[in-house]
């Protein structure tokens, strides 16, 4: 690559940056047309581009920049007032410049374009009469005139303007000085376009340094300030170098390796007595940590870098939609890893577009609602708990929950029942599901229904979370939580089934250890789903072994209840009186406890990607190499929570029974088995009491003592006929039913577990498994029935299982005298 | 970083694969041979990065059965695939220690577990015959064909296909996992 190429490249990079700033500045300028600070900055940018393009012989670019500069010059001199038309023209110019730059970048040429329309438009605007003051005589060759006016005249002029416009005088002055310096340069350099391009480039670069020694007159009062400001503004160019990102990536990888090696050496060193090695390893430790921090910092970029493009986006979009939107930003300087910045760019733009397109109402609507016709879109970024929070808030109409609910129902994303029980927040977050869009008409901007879920996937891919909050009539807030970096993270190392797993510390809330008595009593179950009372709140528990199917492989898992039982056992009995370790984690705003065998240590780990063979397993975020050189898996807490149904995805159809059972336990709903009992009456039992549904051939029913039994999995399963059991209570004795049990037909049997004992409940017909609440709607009409409720629009009796079982037990022996032949 | 690493790797990979493609055209080719259940297999030698002795693997719960585990290959985490399972052969007897063939594929470095390494053979194009129709379609994509060597048939393994686990995961039932 020769020197000229280098210069062009540098010019391009610099100009792109400048243009991005220009977009933002122009939009800001439109809001406050009197802001000289901004105006000067815009002028400078265009001026630099013009100068450099002349130097590099990009004539078209130069021509466009020239008219733009002229127009800006008039604006700056107050001969013109900035209005929407001029802003649009200037923005069009920025676009044209950008296109040419792109073309230069790709082909080295400006491209075959005709900018005469743009140029004439800009010239026309320039010629327009100045709105006030008698400065019209200068129209026409304004630029030259302005330049010719000389530094002294102009700077005085500018500072007077500042004073009269009542802006913050400090900044105003500094900028006025800059403007003055600039104008002076312009004057000195004569007509830029012609031959003095080199000088212009040089001049532009030196601008700030000149400002450091400002013409004493206007800025004297605060001379320390401008010197500093000027120094910062431009000497940044001297003290920074541009680096290829791949080099940084490489460095980052090397540091990752170094961290691993450090971990290994520390482990070795700690087991030796040799003091020199110990000391050296301590130093290595410190240096590595510092180096890691340093390299990490090189990759950090302020989020403002991507935000700067947004005001322009918003402006264009708002114009398109006929809306007025103001953008506010807070925390621009919040830093994030470059890869993450790149990763959130598109989601962020999408969200902002969404807010303008769907969120903020048209001015007349807003006025009618008593709001400021100008909508407010605010972006906020801040660090919190090792993560970066980014909030995008609009003060629009908010999300229409009713419509979301209906849409979700219509699309089959949730069931009516679920929708009915969802909290406001859950409903609002439905919009993050794939295939969800409530936009009635598609706009070019958004509304194709691929948006929000893509945003969500993008954010989750980089380990972030997204949450939507909406207040009807007040607006919507979308909050993204993004990790600072992906490469090296602090993690908690735990052991389960003899293998180590790393849990990213970001998701970690606390550790709970249950000893002795507590380990057996501390964990309770809600319908088989284990929970722990953590300071009075129930914390759902997930056993890591179960989540990874490390125990189930050996056990036969028949039904959801059996699995739940297995889960319960593994927690309460299998671990026996041993210490139970609960890692309290948070995923997506919800807490759960992960039960692990052992909690080892916290360590800085280097995240290694998993190969594509394992990418689909959502519970892993990656792998890492531990101090001893062994590989450990990094858990993806969000994935873990989802796979264990701590977080419902809202799409219940695909959920396994086990998952559903846990889920319902969480939400207070219950899964019920519906069946017909006596005389076709609909009855229900909670699914969690159920171990299995079985069809037992009548021929396999045997008589044992005074009970009907069948052989079931090597055990003797007592059978109770539901109609019989209920009937018994009413009129005793019921010998006929007992006698009538054996038939050659298949019997439908619900195998129930109660107090560690299994019973078979013979029912007429199993109808369905439904999810419902058990709100008693009327008291029971007979014994053996807890209460009646309406399930699936039919009155259903909820069977009181323990009572039925006890009833059967207690009743039979005395009523049927021994020795009486029953069959 | 995750993406960066992969990206860097794939970049490297594509460089190498293009090299290989051009070499593929020449008639005499070098193959690294190895045994699986007494069958002789061969992989183009350029695809093999190295052969390392078996080391402890980190099992991955929930992974497809072909995935034996993860290996630390000089600081790089490499997934190890059991070729016997991939090729639907009976599992290796527990007393036999496998060897690890580290191969470069489009999807990154992968370690393939085999019974025993043979040597490097040079074969001519003429001795090659494609897989017969009777071979199960699932395997025909993996076993490109055989080279008729003097004493034995050498199965030519397509490493890229062999490392495709998705197709295997679907055929989990058959692969006996």
Interface residues (C-beta under 8 A of the other chain):
Chain A: X246 X249 X250 X252 X253 X256 X257 X260 X261 X339 X485 X486 X487 X499 X548 X549 X550 X607 X608 X609 X610 X611 X612 X613 X614 X617 X619 X620 X622 X623 X624 X625 X629 X630 X631 X632 X633
Chain B: X1 X2 X3 X4 X5 X6 X8 X56 X57 X58 X59 X60 X61 X62 X63 X64 X66 X67 X69 X70 X71 X72 X75 X76 X77 X78 X79 X81 X107 X108 X110 X163 X165
